[in-house]
Amino acid sequence: MASVDGLQYRALYEYKKDREEDLSLCPGDLLTVSRAGHACVDYKEGDERNPQGWLNGFNERTKEWGDFPGTYVEYLGPVRIVAATPKSRPRPLPPMPTGAPSSNLWDDLY
């Protein structure tokens, strides 16, 4: 499993999403933002403590990713984000086809 640096926030206010890519917030929701996703052109060290623009993160309560207003949250501190390794799901193979193939593609090509 890989891990990256992240930032954790807590929602202070309710926010009802305006767009499909937004997150709805309820007071107390924990939100995780990757540090790489937080850095933008105008970013300065310390800006994470008082975010003014839109942030993209993960809502722990709803298990959804999306954008939310930085002015609706309080900074809690750095957090380690652990990317889960996808679990392999055993999948049975389909049954072997029966009968002869309709044509031999290799013969048709040459």
C-alpha positions, 0 to 999 in steps of 0.5 A: 500500500502506498501512502501520501501526505494529506491534510485533515479538516472538519466541517463547521457549517452545513453546505448543500452541493450546487454541482454534481462534483461538489460534496455536501457537508454537515457540521462535524464531517471529517474531510481529507485533502491530499497535499498535492491536490491542495497546492495550486499556483497561488499556494503559500506555506501555511495557506492550508490553515485558512483555506479561502478557495475550493478544496477537493477531498474525501468526506469520511462520513459519505465516502465521497470525493468532491469539491467543497468551500475552504471557508466552511472548514477548520484545519485539524492537521496533517494526516497520512493517506493510505491508498488501498490496494484493490482486492482481487476478486476471483472471477470464474471463466466463462464456459469454453465455446462449443463448435467450430469457429465461423472462419479462420481469421489467419487464413483470411488475412493471408 
